[in-house]
Structure formats: C-alpha cells, structure tokens
Amino acid sequence: MFFHVLTLFPEMIMEGLGTSILGRAMQKGCIQAEAINIRDYTTNKHQKVDDYTYGPGAGMLMQAQPVYDCVHAVLTRIAERRARSPETESPAEKRVRVVYVTPQGAVFDQKMAQEFAKEEDLVLLCGHYEGIDERVLEEVVTDYVSIGDYVLTGGELPAMVMVDAISRLVPGVLNNDESAVTDSFGNGLLEHPQYSRPQVWHDKEVPPVLLSGNHKLIEKWQLEESLKRTKERRPDLYQKWREENDHS
Ligand code: ADE
C-alpha cells in the first residue's frame, strides 16, 4: 500500500513515519510513503500558498491553486504507475481516494481503517492555518475524515495517526499477523489484560488460568475479561457488541 501525504511540512511526516514498526515495514516494502510539499506547486513568485479569507474573521487560508496542482500531479503519477504494471495493480481508471483530514470529517475508527487498508494508494491532504479554499476541496476530495472532536494546529498528526492505524492492518507489517485481529476493536471489544514474566510481581500473581496450558479455558477467560473491561471502560462499545452478538 502506498500513502501519499500532501503537506506544507513534509519533514514532519517522514520523520514521524520512518521509525519503529512503520520504518521497518517501509524497508521491507510492505508499505510505501511519500510526503509531497504543496509549496512546490505554487505558481506564486514568492512561493506563497496562503491568503486572507474573504468575509469577516481574521485568518489565513491555503489557496486553491497549489493544492489543486499538487493533487493533480500525484494522481497523474499514480495513474502512470498503474498503467505500467496493469497485472499487479488496480486499473488506472479506478478512482483513487483523496482524504482531507479535518475536524469536520467523519470520525476515524477501526472499521474505517480496515476499509482504507484495502486501497492500493491513499492520498491524504493536510490543511494548515484556517484550512483550505472550499472550491478545491469540492473538486478533489473523496472523503472527509477527523481523528476526534478536538482541533489540532494542522492535518499532519491526524494523517500520521491514520497511516499508522491503516498500515498495521496491511499484511506483513506486523510480525504476528494475528495480533491485528485479537487487538482492541479487532472484534469490537477492548483487549483482555496481558501479563509477562515474572510470574509474581509486587505480590501480584499472573492469573493461574494463563499457566494452565488449556487453550479452551484460556480463550474463555480472555473473552470474559474483554467483556468485563469493555463494559467498564466503554459501555457504548459493550452495548453495541451485545446487540450484535445476543441472538437469543
Ligand atoms: N485538523 C485539525 N484538527 C483535526 C482533527 N481533529 N482531525 C483531523 N484533522 C484535523
């Protein structure tokens, strides 16, 4: 999967994604990521990409022209790449999703991450200042996505959050493919508690069932603990799980 992040701060993206699990996944070639500087596409002779908003309310807005030309250039490159290797890639004419990360979008969750993980390419557009001129958004954006009901200074952190959550669902990124399924939200519940060595720490014992070697019993315990934890910490998720799983 190939992430294309359009931003005024490309170094922030590449530094953020280059380490740990994602850095390794990029080296292995499971995922690819590029950060494209929107400023490189401005036709303004002073390299300006923003201007004052029309109407009341002070603030600067990213202008339509550099954003449009940047998105267009990236989509053209993707189409050309797909056309070069049609047997392994999505058809060149398949619409590439262009996500604008904004507090005004649908709230990102695990289900959305799973949907996006099926794409071969994902374009993430990061706004800054007061946002981006509405006219270009109308023309290029396919999805508006927020990472939560709070406002950040720019779209870079939300884009990185999305790349991280989506990448770990791409086959080969996690060493143990199973963990993406058993993780919190993988089955709509929070994950059960986990323990490592030593067997006793601060007088607290690892639950004996985990030492029993009985896989059936362990699975039963894990589900019960998942349910207990979800009910306590996320009653909304618990309610939803009950509705979907209680068929009696
Ligand atoms: N840009 C600023 N705040 C944001 C948020 N909460 N989600 C996505 N993009 C944003």
Boltz pocket constraint, residues with backbone or C-beta under 6 A from the ligand:
constraints:
  - pocket:
      binder: B
      contacts: [[A, 101], [A, 102], [A, 103], [A, 127], [A, 145], [A, 146], [A, 147], [A, 148], [A, 149], [A, 150], [A, 151], [A, 152], [A, 153], [A, 154], [A, 155], [A, 158]]
      max_distance: 6.0
